[in-house]
Amino acid sequence: MDKTLEAVHESMINGLGQLTDFFGFSPVMGHLYGALLMSPEPLSLDELEEIVGRSKASVSMNMRALERWGMVREVWVKGDRRKYYEAESDLWTVVRTIVESRERREVGVALAVLDENTRKLEEAKARLNEEERKLAEYYLARVKDVQAFFEFAAIAMELFLQRGGPPRLEEIVAAYDSTGREAEE
Amino acid sequence: MDKTLEAVHESMINGLGQLTDFFGFSPVMGHLYGALLMSPEPLSLDELEEIVGRSKASVSMNMRALERWGMVREVWVKGDRRKYYEAESDLWTVVRTIVESRERREVGVALAVLDENTRKLEEAKARLNEEERKLAEYYLARVKDVQAFFEFAAIAMELFLQRGGPPRLEEIVAAYDSTGREAEE
């Protein structure tokens, strides 16, 4: 293969590994996803093993995780009994799935814990002495700050999910451009 | 100390450890930040060591990282020669600093790599054979998709940073409420 094509292929696989790593997934997941995204044809598990240079066991495990997250899907290749895969090429669909099934739940858990902390502190106030009550008030204020942060995250996520489509980039570009111009004037 | 106060104190320190872990920092950083956030008074390194149950070396190292990220600051306590610290209690300031100094740079690096890949593919086209040129076009389309994703991330970050203050939660709540109502109607 041409050297430039090879270099770009490697650069994209490497970069997607860094991206999945950033999102708390294994970099091998990113490498496998990248290998499929950069292939015009579906790839078999053997081919994927060769491209990412990982063991059969590691490839199988990471491919199962990618399937669960809707990042890759199995495809049927006529006249071939082996399993073939292709990537979900719409990155927004990928991000939506992750936000929907993971981030939303994690933020929900955090908010539930914070609510529980507020409830417990409010209940405890009656039986606390003066000094402890002051500390309870201080704790309530800190819990509230952290709550505001997670509530904002929860609302931003719901807005993102309710749109049902990719963010309207043109609108955001327009808003960004006009803000930039104002700053220069 | 009262058991409820103790439980809330522990829960908040634990939760902030999970949050820093999610953002790719050490959980110990979150525990130290949490210990300071939940303390009405500045704390010394000795006190922090006791609360988070880590070695002097680990506490020093993680406190230096927290100082670099503007998450904690040294404070002078009258009549005491030891070092004391307090937390930056505005979580938005913390998030802004992280986005400004880390995420922005990382997204910038990703965009530069993607631009370079596009440039290399465009340059290579002239000397590629028919089959290779098709693959180059396919690669260019994939690079463009990933670019759109990072460009959106870059713009969203700049908008966030340009605001200079916390996101206007009320406006977002209002937008969220009206969207919710429309969906129910």
Interface residues (C-beta under 8 A of the other chain):
Chain A: M1 D2 T4 L5 A7 V8 H9 S11 M12 G15 L16 Q18 L19 F22 G24 L37 M38 P40 S89 D90 L91 W92 V95 E106 A110 V113 L114 N117 K120 L121 E123 A124 L128 E132 K134 L135 A136 Y138 Y139 R142 V143 D145 V146 A148 F149 E151 F152 I155 A156 E158 L159 Q162 P167 L169 I172 V173 A175 Y176 T179 A183
Chain B: M1 D2 T4 L5 A7 V8 H9 S11 M12 G15 L16 Q18 L19 F22 G24 L37 M38 P40 S89 D90 L91 W92 V95 E106 A110 V113 L114 N117 K120 L121 E123 A124 L128 E132 K134 L135 A136 Y138 Y139 R142 V143 D145 V146 A148 F149 E151 F152 I155 A156 E158 L159 Q162 P167 L169 I172 V173 A175 Y176 T179 A183
